[in-house]
Amino acid sequence: MGQAAVDLARYRHAMPSVLVVEDEPVVRDVVVRYLREAGYETREADDGLDAKAQLEAGMPNLVILDVMLPGMDGLELCRWLRARAAVPIIMLTARGEESDRIVGLELGADDYITKPFSPRELVARVRSVLRRAEATVTPGERLVFGDLWIEPGTREVQRDGRALKLTAREFDLLYFLASNPRRVFTREQLMDNVWGYTAANDTGTLTVHIRRLREKIEPDPSKPTHIETVWGVGYRFLP
């Protein structure tokens, strides 16, 4: 094999891989084409069981997962995947299916986008999710708040000496708030800084992630001592 071929093989190996799980051929083909043009390796599945088999064989860097799938629906597959890996998940939902979006986020999806959607916007979401999931922070900047500590270098969180299982987006949100203790952030500011975009009509994504974080880091989620709601404004982290 020539040097050019070796270099190309290394480049392709280094490209992030995305598994696109979508049963509509036209939608799947468009998504795959735009991802490949953006420099991503792609794998495809047209039903939940096929996707599950592919995931068992090897994890991609990110999964784009439609909610409505034959064989095993997207929500069930999301639950199965999240119990086994922290790979980022972007859900695809039909417009108006607010309950599916909320359930998907509660199951651990990192983001969602509604159909019909702009393929360019989806690629931008993929870049944002991967960038934050792969972000590295200089080791040694551990944040400690009593029995809660956050290690950015390894993206680990512990409470009372017990490791907490956070999704990539949950960690990003917690670390951003904890890095700016007592500062109040609006919903728009948190979406922009943590998700990388501001969605004026998106009222569920942040709410679900705040609730999930409280369930994981607060001794009593109904009476949070760290993540405080500032009514009419947004949220802040109390050290």
C-alpha positions as CSV (number, residue, x, y, z in Angstrom):
1,M,0.0,0.0,0.0
2,G,1.4,3.4,-1.0
3,Q,1.9,6.2,1.5
4,A,-1.1,8.2,0.1
5,A,-3.3,5.2,0.6
6,V,-2.0,4.8,4.2
7,D,-2.6,8.4,5.0
8,L,-6.1,8.2,3.6
9,A,-6.9,5.2,5.6
10,R,-5.7,6.9,8.8
11,Y,-7.8,10.0,7.9
12,R,-10.9,7.9,7.5
13,H,-10.2,6.0,10.7
14,A,-10.0,9.4,12.5
15,M,-13.3,10.6,11.1
16,P,-16.2,10.6,13.7
17,S,-18.7,7.9,12.9
18,V,-22.5,8.4,13.0
19,L,-25.1,5.7,13.0
20,V,-28.3,7.0,11.3
21,V,-31.4,5.0,12.4
22,E,-34.3,6.0,10.2
23,D,-36.9,3.9,8.4
24,E,-37.8,6.5,5.8
25,P,-35.4,5.9,2.9
26,V,-35.6,9.4,1.5
27,V,-34.9,11.0,4.9
28,R,-32.1,8.6,5.7
29,D,-30.4,9.1,2.3
30,V,-30.5,12.9,2.7
31,V,-29.1,12.8,6.2
32,V,-26.4,10.4,5.2
33,R,-25.4,12.5,2.2
34,Y,-25.1,15.7,4.2
35,L,-23.1,14.0,7.0
36,R,-20.7,12.5,4.5
37,E,-20.2,15.8,2.8
38,A,-19.5,17.3,6.2
39,G,-16.7,14.7,6.7
40,Y,-18.4,12.1,8.9
41,E,-18.3,8.3,8.4
42,T,-21.8,6.9,8.4
43,R,-23.6,3.7,9.2
44,E,-27.3,3.1,8.5
45,A,-30.1,1.1,10.0
46,D,-33.8,1.1,8.9
47,D,-35.3,-0.5,12.0
48,G,-34.6,-0.7,15.7
49,L,-33.4,-4.3,15.8
50,D,-30.9,-3.8,13.0
51,A,-29.6,-0.7,14.9
52,K,-29.3,-2.7,18.1
53,A,-27.3,-5.4,16.4
54,Q,-25.0,-2.8,14.9
55,L,-24.5,-1.1,18.3
56,E,-23.7,-4.4,19.9
57,A,-21.0,-5.0,17.2
58,G,-19.4,-1.6,17.8
59,M,-20.3,1.8,19.1
60,P,-20.2,4.9,16.8
61,N,-19.3,8.4,18.0
62,L,-22.9,9.5,17.8
63,V,-26.4,8.1,17.0
64,I,-29.2,9.9,15.1
65,L,-32.3,8.0,16.2
66,D,-35.8,8.3,14.8
67,V,-38.6,7.8,17.4
68,M,-41.0,5.9,15.1
69,L,-39.2,2.7,14.0
70,P,-40.4,-0.8,13.2
71,G,-39.3,-3.8,15.3
72,M,-38.0,-1.7,18.2
73,D,-39.0,1.9,18.5
74,G,-36.6,4.7,19.1
75,L,-37.5,5.4,22.7
76,E,-37.0,1.7,23.6
77,L,-33.7,1.7,21.8
78,C,-32.6,4.9,23.5
79,R,-33.3,3.4,26.9
80,W,-31.4,0.2,26.0
81,L,-28.4,2.2,24.6
82,R,-28.2,4.6,27.5
83,A,-28.0,1.8,30.0
84,R,-24.9,0.5,28.2
85,A,-23.0,3.5,26.9
86,A,-22.7,7.3,27.1
87,V,-22.6,7.7,23.3
88,P,-24.4,11.0,22.3
89,I,-27.9,10.6,20.9
90,I,-29.9,13.0,18.8
91,M,-33.6,12.1,18.5
92,L,-35.7,12.8,15.4
93,T,-39.4,13.4,16.2
94,A,-42.4,14.4,14.1
95,R,-43.6,18.0,14.7
96,G,-46.1,18.2,17.5
97,E,-45.0,15.0,19.3
98,E,-43.9,17.0,22.4
99,S,-44.4,14.0,24.7
100,D,-42.0,11.9,22.6
101,R,-39.4,14.6,22.8
102,I,-39.7,14.9,26.6
103,V,-39.6,11.2,27.1
104,G,-36.5,10.9,24.8
105,L,-34.7,13.5,26.8
106,E,-35.7,11.9,30.1
107,L,-34.3,8.6,28.7
108,G,-30.9,10.3,28.2
109,A,-31.0,11.7,24.6
110,D,-28.6,14.7,24.3
111,D,-30.7,16.6,21.8
112,Y,-33.6,16.3,19.4
113,I,-34.7,17.9,16.1
114,T,-38.3,17.9,14.7
115,K,-39.4,16.9,11.2
116,P,-39.4,18.4,8.7
117,F,-35.9,19.8,9.4
118,S,-33.0,21.4,7.6
119,P,-30.2,18.9,6.9
120,R,-27.7,21.7,7.5
121,E,-29.2,22.4,10.9
122,L,-28.9,18.7,11.8
123,V,-25.3,18.6,10.8
124,A,-24.7,21.7,12.9
125,R,-26.4,19.9,15.9
126,V,-24.1,16.9,15.3
127,R,-21.0,19.1,15.3
128,S,-22.2,20.8,18.5
129,V,-23.0,17.6,20.4
130,L,-19.7,15.9,19.3
131,R,-17.6,19.0,20.1
132,R,-18.9,19.1,23.6
133,A,-18.8,15.4,24.1
134,E,-15.2,15.3,23.0
135,A,-14.1,18.5,24.7
136,T,-11.1,18.2,27.0
137,V,-10.4,20.5,30.0
138,T,-7.0,20.9,31.6
139,P,-6.6,18.3,34.3
140,G,-6.4,19.6,37.9
141,E,-9.4,21.9,37.7
142,R,-11.6,19.8,39.9
143,L,-14.6,21.6,41.4
144,V,-15.5,20.6,44.9
145,F,-18.7,21.6,46.8
146,G,-18.9,19.6,50.0
147,D,-19.6,16.0,49.1
148,L,-20.1,16.8,45.5
149,W,-17.1,17.0,43.2
150,I,-16.7,17.5,39.4
151,E,-13.6,16.4,37.6
152,P,-13.6,18.0,34.1
153,G,-10.4,16.3,32.9
154,T,-12.2,12.9,33.0
155,R,-15.8,14.2,33.0
156,E,-16.5,12.4,36.2
157,V,-18.9,13.5,38.9
158,Q,-19.1,12.0,42.4
159,R,-21.4,12.6,45.4
160,D,-20.7,11.0,48.8
161,G,-17.9,9.1,47.1
162,R,-20.3,7.5,44.7
163,A,-19.8,7.9,40.9
164,L,-22.8,9.5,39.2
165,K,-23.7,8.4,35.7
166,L,-24.3,11.6,33.6
167,T,-24.9,12.0,29.9
168,A,-22.5,14.2,28.0
169,R,-25.0,17.1,27.9
170,E,-25.9,16.7,31.6
171,F,-22.2,17.0,32.5
172,D,-21.8,20.1,30.2
173,L,-24.8,21.8,31.9
174,L,-23.6,21.0,35.4
175,Y,-20.0,22.0,34.7
176,F,-21.1,25.3,33.1
177,L,-23.3,26.2,36.0
178,A,-20.8,25.1,38.7
179,S,-18.0,27.0,37.0
180,N,-20.0,30.2,37.5
181,P,-21.4,29.8,41.0
182,R,-24.2,32.1,42.1
183,R,-24.4,33.7,38.7
184,V,-28.0,33.6,37.3
185,F,-28.4,32.4,33.7
186,T,-31.5,32.7,31.6
187,R,-32.8,29.8,29.6
188,E,-31.6,31.4,26.4
189,Q,-28.0,31.8,27.8
190,L,-27.9,28.2,29.0
191,M,-29.1,26.9,25.6
192,D,-26.6,29.0,23.8
193,N,-23.6,28.1,26.0
194,V,-24.3,24.5,26.6
195,W,-26.2,23.4,23.5
196,G,-24.6,25.8,21.1
197,Y,-27.9,27.3,19.8
198,T,-30.9,29.2,21.1
199,A,-34.3,27.8,20.4
200,A,-37.0,30.3,21.4
201,N,-39.8,27.8,21.2
202,D,-38.0,24.9,23.0
203,T,-39.3,24.9,26.5
204,G,-38.7,21.2,27.3
205,T,-35.0,20.4,26.7
206,L,-33.5,22.5,29.4
207,T,-36.3,21.8,31.9
208,V,-35.8,18.0,31.5
209,H,-32.0,18.3,31.9
210,I,-32.3,20.4,35.0
211,R,-34.7,17.9,36.5
212,R,-32.5,14.9,35.7
213,L,-29.4,16.7,37.2
214,R,-31.3,17.4,40.4
215,E,-32.4,13.8,40.6
216,K,-28.7,12.8,40.4
217,I,-26.8,15.3,42.4
218,E,-29.3,16.6,45.0
219,P,-30.0,14.7,48.3
220,D,-33.6,15.8,47.9
221,P,-34.5,16.8,44.3
222,S,-37.8,18.4,45.5
223,K,-35.7,20.8,47.7
224,P,-32.6,21.5,45.6
225,T,-29.6,23.0,47.4
226,H,-27.3,23.3,44.4
227,I,-29.3,24.0,41.2
228,E,-31.7,26.8,42.2
229,T,-34.6,28.1,40.1
230,V,-34.7,31.9,39.9
231,W,-38.3,32.5,39.1
232,G,-38.9,34.6,36.0
233,V,-35.2,34.6,35.1
234,G,-33.5,31.1,34.9
235,Y,-31.2,29.1,37.0
236,R,-28.0,29.3,39.1
237,F,-25.7,27.0,40.9
238,L,-25.2,27.5,44.7
239,P,-21.9,26.1,46.0
